[in-house]
Amino acid sequence: MQAVRLARAAGVFSLLDLTEDQWRHDAASGRVREPVLFLIDVRDAVEVLRDGAGWESEFSRDVWRLERLPGITTPATATVPRPRIRLHFERIGQRWLRDLPKRWLRLRLTSGLSTTAAHTGLDALVCFGVFLAHVGIGRLVDVDRPLLERHLAHVPSQPGGHGLRKGRISNLNLFPGHPAEPLGRLAAGHRRVLPR
């Protein structure tokens, strides 16, 4: 009953009128945590009924809700279910750079990559996007071996421990800079003619 009162007090016509984060803000106080979490679950169910679930509905989003995607592998070390795992592509500042990481991570997730590894891969691309913005690169076609070498030198100067830096470098090595070729091949000295 408290959930109904909270929804009524919010002055919304539908639970979808507020985002999950807006509903969650009320739960942060702790006093109404359980009813708000119930409203979030109901809101999620209504959204699935409206939009559907699966890659068709999630791919275009800037925040993927992995619980809505079939066949996603959770980490082997997870001792409790993690129902609300998200991949936040909006952290990649360049809109032109978001589609390729989405395609790459969709392929990797559907091939059995764990959600933890997907987060590590996305973090590597967020770091790379920050670097590209810092050096003024505005197109993927402008990425070349010298730029990748500059990025590799830049990664150790960023916050985080050895494991985080290692993950950022190794995942960028796997990321395709061209639909058929990993960026890491450029850094390893393989030649490629970039399309103009």
Secondary structure, 3 states (H helix, E strand, C coil): CHHHHHHHHHCCCCHHHCCHHHHHHHHCCCCCHHHHHHHHHHHHHHHHHHHCCCHHHHCCCCEEEHHHCCCCECCCCCCCCCCCCEEEHHHCCCHHHHHHHHHHHHHHHHCCCEHHHHHHHHHHHHHHHHHHHHHCCCCHHHCCHHHHHHHHHHHHHCCCCHHHHHHHHHHHHHCEEECCEEHHHHHCCCCCCCCC
